[in-house]
Amino acid sequence: MSEKSIQILLVEDNPGDARLIREILREAPGLRFDMAVVERLSQALQQLEEKLFDVVLLDLSLPDSQGLDTFDKVYARAPQVPVIVLTGLADETAAVRAVQSGAEDYLVKGRIDSELLARSIRYAIARHEKLRDTLESAGTYQRGQVLGFIGAKGGVGTTTVALNVATILASRRHSVILAELRPFLGTLAAVLRHTPARNLSQLLTLDPAAINQRELAARLATLASGLRVLFGPQTAEDTADITAPQAEAIVEGLASMAEYVVLDLPWIPSEATAAAVRHSDYIGLVLQAEPDSLAAARVTSHFLRAWGVKEEGCGLVVVSKALVGDTLGLKYVSEQLGLRVVGVMAPAADLCLSAQLVGEPLVLHQPDSIAASNLSDLTERIIARRSMGL
């Protein structure tokens, strides 16, 4: 059976470029296509209203529209159709922003060959179909469990704990989303040696009412383990405040899309963190058994109680830095904070570094290590407590 013809809408006001795109596509082996060509944004919007297309090839600079606004209007008219942006070198920054806003890819004119363009079209269609499947499967879930992890202070290992708990749940064939709900630079991408095309910062440009399953799904990256990740901001320019309504919309939206949502929360108190905590089913307070970390944990636990977290909905995750040393006993830590210790992670600095060098969570990189066993036990205890309603 021959391959189905791909229905393409080319939005390009330069006749020479339009002819070149058509010729390049004709040279692509095995690619069957029908292509409609329009020169203006208004014509493109009308075509999208009247016909079904598999993909849009979009020049951002048109007689009646310029820059990112061109993509935004096409995306708003037909969010179900994948868009590949065609750009010149001078417009590459706008093309990158379009990808961050939901475009599937961008290609620089003059650097396009038949193999590159055909591959980009096929991948764009496949990714968009996967997004559609994600949205359709989201309807099969009741609200998932939201597990939040917050550090007593920076550097105690919160991201490591959240990543590995989420990975363990995903390895057990649960549908899991890990969200780095941080307004500033997220470190999860560096830990995984991943370069996300999209991240949380694009959601923060939206009104809370516009943060829906489609917008969320478009910003998720899927790892080899099956874990889906909403990465935090990646550059200083991406840094943006999260409002409480945005945090609520993100957490509840993700909870409607998976069995488990694991939140990596910032240790600095804010209204957004308070909102995320209130919408979490369980909170793990991550600390080290040392005086400075314990002092910081007292302050954090005070905020958690002020935000409505009950003792049964919160537990301590103690990360050890050394096998021996002047550390505080677990019983003492528990008594001082009035919370139970639900998990202890053995010293694993070398293992964590080794895992980061290959871009894997520790529990996948060193599954037989004591630290991996500790993280598995922690996950079991949290899930057991949730299943018993504790």
C-alpha positions in Angstrom: 0.0 0.0 0.0 1.4 3.4 -1.0 2.1 6.1 1.6 -0.8 8.5 2.2 -0.2 11.9 0.7 0.7 14.5 3.3 -1.5 17.6 3.1 0.8 20.6 3.4 0.0 24.3 3.7 2.9 26.5 2.7 2.6 30.1 3.9 5.3 32.0 1.9 5.1 35.4 0.1 8.3 34.9 -2.0 7.4 33.0 -5.2 11.0 31.9 -5.6 11.2 30.4 -2.2 7.8 28.7 -2.7 9.0 27.1 -5.9 12.2 26.0 -4.2 10.4 24.3 -1.3 8.2 22.5 -3.8 11.2 21.2 -5.8 13.0 20.2 -2.6 10.0 18.1 -1.5 9.7 16.5 -4.9 13.3 15.2 -4.5 12.5 13.6 -1.1 12.4 9.8 -1.6 9.1 8.2 -0.7 7.4 11.4 0.3 4.0 11.9 -1.3 2.4 15.3 -0.7 -0.2 17.8 -1.9 0.7 21.4 -1.2 -1.4 24.5 -1.1 0.5 27.8 -1.2 -0.7 31.2 0.2 1.2 34.5 0.5 -0.6 36.2 3.4 -1.5 35.3 7.0 -5.2 36.1 6.3 -5.3 33.6 3.5 -3.6 31.0 5.7 -6.1 31.4 8.4 -8.9 31.0 5.9 -7.4 27.8 4.5 -7.0 26.4 8.0 -10.7 27.1 8.6 -11.9 25.4 5.4 -9.5 22.5 4.9 -7.7 19.8 6.9 -3.9 19.9 6.7 -1.3 17.6 8.2 1.4 20.3 8.6 2.0 24.0 8.0 5.3 25.4 6.7 5.2 29.0 7.9 7.3 32.0 7.0 7.1 34.5 9.9 7.6 37.6 7.7 4.5 38.2 5.6 2.9 41.3 4.0 0.2 41.3 6.7 2.0 39.9 9.7 5.6 39.9 11.1 7.5 37.8 13.6 6.2 35.7 16.5 2.7 37.2 16.1 2.4 35.3 12.8 2.9 32.0 14.5 0.7 32.9 17.5 -2.3 33.6 15.1 -1.8 30.3 13.2 -1.4 28.3 16.4 -4.6 29.9 17.9 -6.6 29.1 14.7 -5.5 25.5 14.4 -3.6 24.1 17.4 -4.2 20.6 16.2 -2.0 21.1 13.1 1.8 21.0 13.6 3.8 24.0 12.4 7.3 24.2 11.1 8.7 27.7 10.9 10.8 28.7 7.8 13.1 31.6 8.6 16.1 33.5 7.4 19.2 34.0 9.5 18.0 37.4 10.6 14.8 36.0 12.0 16.3 33.0 13.8 15.6 34.4 17.2 11.9 34.8 16.5 11.9 31.2 15.1 13.3 29.9 18.4 10.7 31.8 20.3 8.0 30.2 18.1 9.3 26.7 18.9 9.2 27.6 22.6 5.6 28.8 22.1 4.5 25.5 20.4 6.0 25.2 16.9 7.4 21.8 16.2 10.6 22.9 14.5 12.2 25.7 12.6 14.4 25.5 9.4 16.7 28.2 8.0 16.1 29.0 4.4 19.2 28.3 2.3 20.2 25.4 4.5 17.3 23.1 3.7 17.7 20.0 1.6 15.2 17.3 0.7 16.2 14.9 3.5 16.2 17.5 6.2 12.8 18.9 5.2 11.1 15.5 4.8 12.4 14.3 8.1 11.3 17.5 9.9 7.8 17.1 8.4 7.5 13.4 9.3 8.8 14.1 12.9 6.5 17.1 13.4 3.5 15.0 12.4 4.6 12.1 14.6 5.2 14.3 17.6 1.8 16.0 17.2 0.1 12.6 17.0 1.8 11.6 20.2 0.6 14.8 21.8 -2.9 14.0 20.7 -2.6 10.5 22.1 -1.4 12.0 25.4 -4.4 14.3 25.6 -6.8 11.5 24.8 -5.3 9.2 27.3 -5.4 11.9 30.0 -9.2 11.5 30.0 -8.8 7.9 31.2 -7.3 9.1 34.6 -9.0 10.3 37.6 -7.1 13.0 39.4 -3.6 11.6 40.0 -1.6 11.8 43.3 0.6 14.9 43.7 3.8 14.3 45.6 5.8 17.4 46.4 9.4 17.6 47.5 10.8 20.8 49.1 14.2 21.4 50.5 15.0 22.8 53.9 17.5 25.0 52.0 19.3 24.9 48.7 21.7 22.1 48.0 20.3 19.4 50.2 19.4 17.0 47.3 15.7 17.8 46.6 16.0 17.5 42.8 17.9 14.2 43.2 15.1 12.8 45.4 12.3 14.0 43.2 13.8 12.8 40.0 14.5 9.3 41.4 11.2 8.9 43.1 9.5 9.8 39.8 11.7 7.4 37.9 10.9 4.6 40.2 7.2 5.1 39.8 7.6 5.3 36.0 9.6 2.1 36.0 6.6 0.4 37.6 4.5 1.3 34.5 2.7 4.1 36.2 2.0 7.3 34.2 4.2 9.9 35.9 5.0 13.6 35.3 7.9 15.3 37.0 7.6 19.1 37.2 10.3 21.4 38.1 8.1 24.2 39.5 10.8 26.8 39.9 10.7 30.4 38.7 14.5 30.6 38.3 17.0 28.3 36.6 16.1 24.7 36.8 19.0 22.2 37.3 17.2 19.1 36.2 18.1 19.5 32.5 21.8 19.6 33.5 21.4 16.6 35.7 19.9 14.6 32.8 22.2 16.2 30.2 19.0 17.1 28.3 18.4 20.3 26.2 14.6 20.8 26.4 13.1 22.7 23.5 10.3 24.0 25.8 10.0 24.6 29.5 7.9 26.1 32.3 8.7 29.7 31.3 6.5 29.6 28.2 3.5 28.6 30.4 4.2 31.6 32.6 3.3 33.9 29.8 -0.2 32.6 29.8 -3.2 33.5 31.9 -4.1 30.8 34.4 -7.4 30.0 32.5 -5.3 29.3 29.4 -3.1 26.7 31.1 -4.9 23.6 29.9 -3.9 20.0 29.1 -2.9 20.9 25.5 -0.6 23.8 26.6 0.9 21.6 29.3 1.4 18.5 27.1 3.2 20.7 24.5 5.8 21.6 27.1 6.5 18.1 28.3 9.6 16.1 27.3 9.5 12.3 27.4 12.6 10.5 28.7 13.7 7.0 27.6 12.3 5.7 30.9 8.8 6.9 29.9 8.9 9.6 32.6 7.5 12.9 31.3 9.2 16.1 32.5 8.2 19.7 32.7 11.6 21.4 32.9 12.1 24.7 34.8 13.5 27.8 33.1 16.8 27.3 31.3 18.2 30.8 31.0 18.3 34.1 32.9 15.9 35.5 30.2 13.4 32.7 31.0 13.2 33.6 34.7 9.7 34.8 35.6 7.6 34.9 38.7 4.9 32.2 39.1 1.6 33.5 40.4 -0.4 31.4 42.8 -3.3 30.9 40.2 -0.7 29.8 37.6 0.8 27.3 40.1 -2.7 25.9 40.8 -3.5 25.6 37.1 -0.2 23.8 36.4 -0.5 21.3 39.3 -4.2 20.5 38.8 -3.7 20.3 35.0 -0.8 17.9 35.3 -2.8 15.9 37.9 -5.5 15.3 35.3 -2.9 13.9 32.9 -1.1 11.2 35.0 -1.4 8.8 37.9 1.4 10.5 39.7 2.8 14.1 39.6 6.0 14.7 41.4 6.9 18.3 42.1 10.4 19.6 42.6 9.6 22.8 44.6 11.9 25.7 45.5 13.0 26.1 49.1 12.3 29.9 49.0 8.8 30.6 50.3 6.4 32.2 47.9 2.7 32.4 47.2 3.2 30.0 44.2 4.9 27.4 46.4 2.2 27.7 49.0 -0.4 27.1 46.2 1.5 24.1 44.9 1.8 22.7 48.4 -1.9 23.1 49.1 -2.7 21.1 45.9 -0.3 18.3 46.9 -1.4 15.1 48.5 1.9 14.5 50.2 5.0 16.7 51.0 8.5 15.4 51.5 10.7 17.8 53.4 14.3 17.1 52.3 17.1 18.0 54.7 20.5 16.9 55.9 21.0 15.8 59.5 23.2 18.7 60.4 22.6 21.8 62.6 22.3 24.4 59.8 19.9 22.2 57.8 17.8 21.4 60.8 17.5 25.1 61.6 16.4 25.8 58.1 14.0 22.9 58.2 12.3 24.4 61.3 11.5 27.5 59.3 10.3 25.5 56.3 8.1 23.2 58.5 6.6 26.4 60.0 5.6 27.6 56.5 4.2 24.1 55.6 2.0 24.1 58.7 0.9 27.7 57.9 0.0 26.5 54.4 -2.3 23.9 55.8 -0.1 20.8 55.7 -1.0 18.3 58.4 1.5 16.0 60.1 0.1 12.9 58.4 0.5 14.6 55.0 4.2 15.4 55.4 7.4 13.4 56.2 11.1 14.0 56.4 13.6 12.8 53.8 17.1 12.8 55.3 20.0 12.9 52.9 23.4 11.9 54.4 26.6 13.5 53.1 29.1 11.2 54.8 29.3 7.8 56.3 30.7 9.2 59.5 30.8 12.6 61.0 29.2 15.0 63.4 25.6 14.4 62.3 22.4 14.6 64.3 20.5 11.4 65.1 17.3 10.7 63.1 15.2 10.4 66.3 16.4 13.9 67.4 15.7 15.4 64.0 12.2 13.9 64.1 11.5 15.1 67.6 12.8 18.6 66.8 10.5 19.0 63.8 7.5 17.1 65.0 7.5 15.0 61.8 8.3 11.4 61.0 11.3 10.3 59.0 9.9 8.5 55.9 13.2 8.0 54.1 17.0 8.2 54.5 19.4 8.3 51.6 22.9 7.0 52.2 25.9 9.0 51.1 26.1 8.9 47.3 28.0 11.9 46.1 30.2 9.8 43.8 27.2 7.8 42.4 25.2 11.0 41.8 28.1 12.5 39.9 28.6 9.3 37.9 24.9 9.2 37.0 25.0 12.9 36.0 27.9 12.3 33.6 25.8 9.9 31.6 22.5 11.8 32.1 20.7 9.1 34.0 18.8 9.0 37.3 20.8 7.2 40.0 18.3 4.4 40.3 18.8 3.5 36.7 22.5 4.1 36.5 23.3 2.2 39.8 20.2 0.1 40.5 22.0 -2.2 43.0 23.5 0.6 45.1 22.5 1.2 48.7 21.3 4.7 47.7 19.0 3.3 45.0 17.6 0.8 47.5 17.0 3.7 50.0 15.1 5.7 47.3 13.0 2.7 46.4 12.1 2.2 50.1 11.2 5.9 50.4 8.9 5.6 47.4 7.2 2.5 48.9 6.6 4.2 52.2 5.1 7.3 50.7 2.8 5.3 48.4 1.8 3.0 51.2 1.0 5.9 53.4 -1.1 7.5 50.6 -2.9 4.2 49.9 -3.9 3.9 53.6 -5.1 7.5 53.7 -2.3 8.5 56.1 
